[in-house]
Amino acid sequence: GAVVSQHPSRVICKSGTSVKIECRSLDFQATTMFWYRQFPKKSLMLMATSNEGSKATYEQGVEKDKFLINHASLTLSTLTVTSAHPEDSSFYICSARVIQSTGEAFFGQGTRLTVV
Amino acid sequence: GQQLNQSPQSMFIQEGEDVSMNCTSSSIFNTWLWYKQDPGEGPVLLIALYKAGELTSNGRLTAQFGITRKDSFLNISASIPSDVGIYFCAGQLGTGGFKTIFGAGTRLFVKA
């Protein structure tokens, strides 16, 4: 399958700081990338759909000013958690859809964010 | 919004046993996907189903896309210890950039 690389895999930051997470499609181009949040022993909750060259579409209840998404190229989307609080601590996962595919999306390894 | 009901929540089985899990929804999906997630990792795609009624195998895994397009099941035959993990079903819409909705997951435990 296609490879999606997410970086960093783990990050610890202080409250009030911002953290950027990168999601890269390594061997394919992705017009659409998705950002998920996963709480322990829970399912993946879609946060937003990131489209290359346009604004991201956020799911209901997700603060767009809190979770900034930029999809500047066909291989890179970034999620920035701004003014992080301890309750933002979670596992964040991105996925990327292959252009003109039937819809299969491949996931990155995830980023464990801990805000102290 | 769309929701997927995945069952069972967890399963404890003996090595060599067959396993079955399923997902249902009140919504129609264009695609059903089954993923496996190991602790601390992102989900890995196991099987993708694109047509109603489609039955697809991947090694010891078999999955079917329900005729009504509102359900799907995944079977694992002759389970082995490395099958341990969380299995998620996911339904994908054909619009909205192929937004994917995930079930709650089935946590599988295999005893050697």
Boltz contact constraints between the chains, C-beta under 6 A:
constraints:
  - contact:
      token1: [A, 32]
      token2: [B, 97]
      max_distance: 6.0
  - contact:
      token1: [A, 43]
      token2: [B, 102]
      max_distance: 6.0
  - contact:
      token1: [A, 43]
      token2: [B, 104]
      max_distance: 6.0
  - contact:
      token1: [A, 43]
      token2: [B, 105]
      max_distance: 6.0
  - contact:
      token1: [A, 44]
      token2: [B, 102]
      max_distance: 6.0
  - contact:
      token1: [A, 49]
      token2: [B, 97]
      max_distance: 6.0
  - contact:
      token1: [A, 93]
      token2: [B, 42]
      max_distance: 6.0
  - contact:
      token1: [A, 97]
      token2: [B, 98]
      max_distance: 6.0
  - contact:
      token1: [A, 102]
      token2: [B, 50]
      max_distance: 6.0
  - contact:
      token1: [A, 103]
      token2: [B, 31]
      max_distance: 6.0
  - contact:
      token1: [A, 103]
      token2: [B, 92]
      max_distance: 6.0
  - contact:
      token1: [A, 103]
      token2: [B, 98]
      max_distance: 6.0
  - contact:
      token1: [A, 104]
      token2: [B, 48]
      max_distance: 6.0
  - contact:
      token1: [A, 107]
      token2: [B, 42]
      max_distance: 6.0
  - contact:
      token1: [A, 107]
      token2: [B, 43]
      max_distance: 6.0
  - contact:
      token1: [A, 108]
      token2: [B, 42]
      max_distance: 6.0
  - contact:
      token1: [A, 109]
      token2: [B, 41]
      max_distance: 6.0
  - contact:
      token1: [A, 109]
      token2: [B, 42]
      max_distance: 6.0
  - contact:
      token1: [A, 110]
      token2: [B, 42]
      max_distance: 6.0
